[in-house]
Amino acid sequence: MTIRESLGRLNPVLVSLTALAPSLALTTRVLPSMSLGLVVLVIMLAASAITSALRNVVPARRRLPVTLGVLGILAAVATIVLQNAAPHLFDAMGIYLPLTAVNCLVLGRVQSVAWKESPARSLSDAFAASLGFLFALLLIAVPRELLGSGTLTLMPIGEFDGVIRVPFLVEHSIAMVSMGAGGLIVVGYLVGLARPSRRSK
């Protein structure tokens, strides 16, 4: 998978419809969405590099448990690091941070690509797929947060508290957009916009 394909006609969320649970649960705010996307990026790169390096050592029948073990360790490390370094992000991501170990996008790409390709090709595929995941999360999170609360939540820097407030939207926010039903509606429209581009290719 190339970066262009991952951002467009093969986007893992908006076209392949994988990893929809975190894509709906965490996209009420931009910051946790971006954070999860970056965590998935790091874990996918590390897991792809490790499993690809072991592809000539581990027999096919043992690859799934090895994959789960590698992903479980990486997800545990990410959980511990964030819990200590950025507890607010750890709390915002909730159960979806440790569940990265069994995220269908991560597990699927490692199983289908990393065990079969060289480390360089595996890393390239992992980077493209996780970038597409991050891109989709942000596409969903930005309109949901803007319409649902009239804000954009980013990383606090200095005196900036990390929250951009849009005056009109703050006073006229649509609470339903921040709920599960609102997330489904936003994702549905984005999927509808993504599908014609896939057919045209």
N, C-alpha and C positions, 0 to 999 in steps of 0.2 A: 504494500500500500504506500502510495506517495502522499506527500503533504497536500498536494492539490486535490487528490481523490478524497482524502480524509476530511478536508474542509468542504468538499462539494458532494459529488454523486455517491460517495461511499462513506459519508459521515456515520460514525458508529451509533449515534443517538437518533438523529433526525431522519436517517434513511434506513439503517439496519435495525433500529429500535432496540438496541441493547442498552443496559445500564439505565433503564428508565426510572427505577426506584429512587436512586440518589438524585437523578435529574429533576425529579418532581419535589422531593423532600427538602433539598437544600437550596433551591433556587429562589427562595423568597428574599434573599439578600445576596449582593454581588460578592462580598468578601469571602464567606464560607464556600461559595460556588467556585471561586477562583482558587481558594486554598485546596479544596478537594481535587480540582483538576491538576494542580501542581504536585500534590502527593501522588496521584495516580501516575503522572509523568515520571517521577523519580522511581517509584516502585516498578513500573513497567520496564524502564531502562535497565535497572539493576537485575530484575528477574530474567529479562531476555538475555543479558550478557552472561549470567551464571548458567542458565539452562542450555544456551547455545554452546558454551564452552564444554558442557558435559554430554553433548549429543552423541559422541562416539564412545562414551563410557557406560552410560545408563541404557539398559535394554528397553525396548518399547513398552513392555508390560509393566515396567516400574516407573514410567515417566509421570503419570498422573499423581501418584503419592509424592514423588520428588517435587513436582511443581507446587503442590499444595503446601509442602513443607517449606520450600523457599519463599513462597508468597506469605505464608503465615509468619515466618521470622521477620521478613521485611515490613509487614504491616504492624507487627508488634514493636519493632524499632521505631517506626514512624509515630506510633501512638505514644510511646514513652517520651520521645523527643518533643512532640507538640504539647503533651501534657505538662512538661516541665518548662519549655521555652515559651509557649504561647497558649496558656490555659484557656483564654477566651475563644481561640480558634478550635481548640480541642472540644470545648463544650458546644460550640456551634455546629461542628460536624457530627457529634454524637456517635451513634452506633455505626454510621456509614464509614468512619475511619477504619476501625478494625475489620469491617466487612469488605474492605478493599481486597483482602486475601482471596475472597471468593467472588469478586466482581466479575460478571460474565464477560465483560470486555477484556479485562486483564487476563483472566484465565484462558479465554478463547484464543487471544493472540499468541500467548506463550505456547499453548498446546499446538496450535496450527502452524506457527511460523518459527518460533525460536528453536524448537527441537529439530527442525529440518534445515535451517539455513545457517550460514556463517555468522559469527558475532557481529560483523559489520552490517550485514543485511538485516539481522534481527534488531539491532539497535535502530537502524533507519526506519523499520516498520513500526517499532514500539514508539518512537518519537512522533511519527506521523499520526498513528492511531490515537495516542494520548493527547496530541495537539488538537485533533478533531473533537475529542471528548471535551476538552477545556473550552474550545470555541463554542460548542453547542450549549454547555452550561452557561456561558456568559450571554449567549443569544436569548436564552430562556430567562435568566436572572434579571437582566437589565429592564426589560419591559414589566416584569412582575413586580420588581421593587419600585420602579417609577410610578406605575399605576396603582399599586397596592398601598404604598405609604408616602409617595412623593419624595423619596430620598434615593441616594446612591451611597452604599456603605463601602468605603475603601479602607486602606490601612492608615491608622493615625500616624501623623508625622509632626513632631514638635507641638506647636499650639493648635494645629489642625486636628480636630477630634475624629477625622476619618469619615464624616457624614456630610454629603452634599445635599442640601435641601432645596427643592424646586418649589418656589412659593405657591403658584396656582395649584400644583398637584398635591401639595401637603394639605391644603384646605379642601380639596375635592378628590381625595383618594378613593379608590374602589376596593374595599376590604376583601371582596370575594376573590380578587386576583391573587391575594396572598394565601388563599385556601387551596385545598387539594383540587377542587373543581376548576378553580381559576388556572391552576398549573396545567391541568389537562387541556383546557381551552387554548392556552398559549402554545403548548407543545403541538396540539392539533393543527393550528394555523401554520406553525413553522414546518411541520412535516408536510403539509399541503404545498407550501412554497418550495420545499426541497425536492419533492417527488417529480414535478415536471422537468427540472434540470437533469434528473437522472434519466428520464425517458428520452430527452433530447440528445443525450450522449450516445 
